[in-house]
Amino acid sequence: MKWNYRVFAIEDREEWYYYIDEAYYNKYDKVYSWSAEPYFGSPRGNSLEELQKSHELIAIAFTKPVLYLNKHRDEIIEEGKFK
């Protein structure tokens, strides 16, 4: 299963709230799944090298379109730039 970190966004009280989470892809390279709850923890690793790799993977998320979710966080309603 392919995955990477992506920037997600949800609207709360007419403001967009952004966070990074894991996105999982189907065989057509479309995001089909992500965490049920946003992950707000710090990147972790069992070594300095693993921690550095996590930071590198997270940095790549900023080069991809933002995934805007509906208010229930169960559907991508748009892919695009930061609003």
CORMOFEN-V964920 format. One record per pair of residues at least 24 apart in sequence whose C-alpha atoms are under 8 Angstrom apart, sorted by the first residue. I is the first residue (numbers start at 1). J is the second residue. D is the distance in Angstrom with one decimal. If there is no record, write none. Layout:
BEGIN
i/j/d
I/J/D
I/J/D
END
This chain:
BEGIN
i/j/d
1/25/7.0
1/26/7.6
2/26/7.6
4/57/7.3
4/61/7.7
5/57/6.6
5/58/5.7
5/60/7.6
5/61/5.5
6/58/7.5
6/61/4.6
6/62/7.4
6/64/7.2
6/66/7.1
6/67/7.4
7/61/5.9
7/62/6.7
7/64/7.9
7/65/7.6
7/66/5.2
7/67/6.3
8/66/5.7
8/67/4.7
8/68/5.8
8/69/7.1
9/66/6.9
9/67/6.2
9/68/4.7
9/69/6.0
10/68/6.1
10/69/5.4
10/70/6.6
10/71/6.4
10/73/7.3
11/69/8.0
11/70/7.7
11/71/6.6
12/71/7.8
16/83/7.5
20/58/7.6
20/61/7.6
36/73/7.7
END
